[in-house]
Amino acid sequence: MEFNDVGRAAGLTESLFTKSGPGFATRLVSGIAGLGVTESTFYAQIRPMLKIEVPTTQYSGYDPITNRLMLLLDDISQTRGASFGNILTRKLSLDSAEKVVDTLAALHVTFWNTPLRNRFGNWLLDSYEYMVRVDSTMKLSKRILLGFERARDVIDPGCSHDEEKCPRR
């Protein structure tokens, strides 16, 4: 995309990434789990308050009737040189995994002990409510257990659901 002089002077991004939920099946699962409203509202309301590396949001919209979602974000593969794999090819180094944890910590500490529901509305679920909703839709607990089973060769044998048995760094 190329802008005219006015667009360039305004600093409009010429490389955009779009994310939407155009298909019925996608919207159905997204609607049941509340993913569309959560993601679009995150980018519209919460993301601007965070000091974390997240693509700049150009537009975020959600229709609660149809569960359609539209996000226009800076294409960080172009603007920041980011590269992506897929679930089968993407491998995280220890350094990258630590950065993910640091980013999530920065996100959560920003709003720690604040009444988010009063601030952002009822779409924002706590972690337990979110897991129950997603689990009821996609049987996430079974998928998580399957993931642990498949990864048993790389998980410390002393690690279990028991916090005392799971060594920490």
C-alpha positions as CSV (number, residue, x, y, z in Angstrom):
1,M,0.0,0.0,0.0
2,E,1.3,3.5,-0.8
3,F,0.0,6.7,0.6
4,N,-0.1,10.1,-0.9
5,D,1.9,13.0,0.6
6,V,-0.8,13.7,3.2
7,G,-0.8,10.0,4.4
8,R,3.0,9.9,4.5
9,A,3.1,13.2,6.4
10,A,0.6,11.8,8.9
11,G,2.9,8.8,9.4
12,L,0.4,6.2,8.3
13,T,1.8,2.6,8.2
14,E,2.0,1.2,4.7
15,S,2.5,-2.4,5.9
16,L,-0.6,-3.7,7.7
17,F,-1.6,-7.1,9.0
18,T,-5.3,-7.9,9.2
19,K,-7.0,-10.4,11.5
20,S,-10.6,-11.2,11.2
21,G,-13.2,-13.9,11.8
22,P,-15.0,-14.2,8.4
23,G,-16.0,-17.8,8.6
24,F,-19.1,-19.1,10.5
25,A,-17.2,-21.9,12.3
26,T,-14.5,-19.4,13.4
27,R,-17.1,-16.9,14.7
28,L,-19.1,-19.7,16.4
29,V,-16.1,-20.9,18.5
30,S,-14.9,-17.4,19.0
31,G,-18.3,-16.2,20.2
32,I,-18.7,-19.1,22.6
33,A,-15.3,-18.6,24.1
34,G,-15.6,-14.8,24.0
35,L,-12.4,-14.5,22.0
36,G,-13.4,-11.8,19.5
37,V,-14.6,-9.3,22.1
38,T,-11.6,-10.0,24.3
39,E,-9.0,-9.6,21.5
40,S,-10.6,-6.5,19.9
41,T,-11.1,-4.8,23.2
42,F,-7.6,-5.6,24.4
43,Y,-6.2,-3.9,21.3
44,A,-8.6,-0.9,21.6
45,Q,-8.6,-0.3,25.3
46,I,-5.8,-2.1,27.1
47,R,-2.9,-2.3,24.7
48,P,-2.4,1.5,24.6
49,M,-1.8,1.5,28.4
50,L,0.9,-1.2,28.2
51,K,4.7,-0.8,27.9
52,I,5.2,-4.1,26.1
53,E,6.2,-5.0,22.6
54,V,2.9,-5.4,20.7
55,P,2.0,-4.4,17.2
56,T,0.7,-0.9,16.9
57,T,-3.1,-1.0,16.5
58,Q,-4.5,1.0,13.6
59,Y,-8.1,-0.3,14.0
60,S,-10.0,-2.7,16.3
61,G,-13.6,-3.5,15.8
62,Y,-16.0,-6.2,17.0
63,D,-19.7,-6.8,16.3
64,P,-21.4,-8.7,19.2
65,I,-24.4,-9.7,17.0
66,T,-22.3,-11.6,14.3
67,N,-19.1,-12.1,16.3
68,R,-17.2,-10.6,13.5
69,L,-13.8,-9.2,14.4
70,M,-11.5,-6.9,12.4
71,L,-8.0,-5.9,13.6
72,L,-5.6,-3.8,11.5
73,L,-2.2,-3.9,13.0
74,D,1.3,-2.9,11.9
75,D,2.8,-5.8,10.0
76,I,5.8,-6.4,12.3
77,S,7.3,-8.7,9.8
78,Q,7.8,-5.6,7.6
79,T,8.2,-2.9,10.3
80,R,10.3,-4.8,12.8
81,G,11.7,-7.7,10.9
82,A,9.8,-10.2,13.0
83,S,9.6,-13.8,11.7
84,F,7.0,-16.4,12.5
85,G,6.7,-20.1,12.2
86,N,3.7,-22.2,12.9
87,I,2.7,-24.6,15.7
88,L,4.7,-27.4,14.0
89,T,7.9,-25.4,13.1
90,R,8.2,-22.7,15.8
91,K,10.7,-23.4,18.5
92,L,11.4,-21.1,21.4
93,S,14.8,-20.8,22.8
94,L,15.1,-20.4,26.6
95,D,15.8,-16.7,26.0
96,S,12.7,-16.3,23.9
97,A,10.5,-18.2,26.4
98,E,11.9,-16.0,29.2
99,K,10.9,-12.9,27.2
100,V,7.4,-14.2,26.8
101,V,7.1,-14.7,30.6
102,D,8.5,-11.1,31.1
103,T,6.0,-9.7,28.7
104,L,3.1,-11.5,30.4
105,A,4.4,-10.3,33.7
106,A,4.5,-6.7,32.5
107,L,1.0,-7.0,31.2
108,H,-0.4,-8.4,34.5
109,V,1.6,-6.1,36.9
110,T,0.1,-3.1,35.1
111,F,-3.4,-3.9,36.3
112,W,-2.5,-5.9,39.5
113,N,-5.2,-5.4,42.2
114,T,-7.2,-3.0,40.1
115,P,-11.0,-3.4,39.5
116,L,-10.7,-4.2,35.8
117,R,-14.4,-5.1,35.4
118,N,-15.4,-1.7,36.6
119,R,-12.9,-0.1,34.2
120,F,-13.4,-2.3,31.1
121,G,-16.7,-4.1,31.4
122,N,-17.8,-7.7,31.9
123,W,-16.1,-9.0,28.8
124,L,-12.8,-9.3,30.8
125,L,-12.7,-12.6,32.6
126,D,-10.4,-13.6,35.4
127,S,-8.1,-16.6,34.6
128,Y,-10.4,-19.1,36.2
129,E,-13.5,-17.9,34.3
130,Y,-11.6,-17.7,31.0
131,M,-10.3,-21.3,31.4
132,V,-13.8,-22.6,32.3
133,R,-15.2,-20.9,29.2
134,V,-12.5,-22.0,26.8
135,D,-12.5,-25.5,28.3
136,S,-16.3,-25.8,27.8
137,T,-15.8,-24.9,24.2
138,M,-12.6,-26.7,23.2
139,K,-11.9,-29.1,26.0
140,L,-8.7,-27.3,26.7
141,S,-7.9,-29.3,29.9
142,K,-7.8,-32.5,27.8
143,R,-5.5,-30.7,25.3
144,I,-3.2,-29.5,28.0
145,L,-2.9,-33.0,29.5
146,L,-2.3,-34.4,26.0
147,G,0.5,-31.8,25.6
148,F,2.1,-32.8,28.8
149,E,1.9,-36.5,27.8
150,R,3.5,-35.7,24.4
151,A,6.2,-33.7,26.1
152,R,7.0,-36.2,28.8
153,D,10.4,-36.9,27.4
154,V,11.5,-33.2,27.8
155,I,9.7,-32.5,31.2
156,D,11.7,-33.0,34.4
157,P,10.5,-36.4,35.7
158,G,10.2,-34.9,39.2
159,C,7.8,-32.2,38.0
160,S,4.1,-32.8,38.6
161,H,1.0,-30.8,39.5
162,D,2.4,-30.7,43.0
163,E,4.2,-27.3,43.4
164,E,6.7,-28.8,46.0
165,K,7.8,-31.5,43.5
166,C,8.3,-29.2,40.5
167,P,11.7,-27.5,40.6
168,R,11.9,-23.9,39.8
169,R,14.8,-21.9,38.4
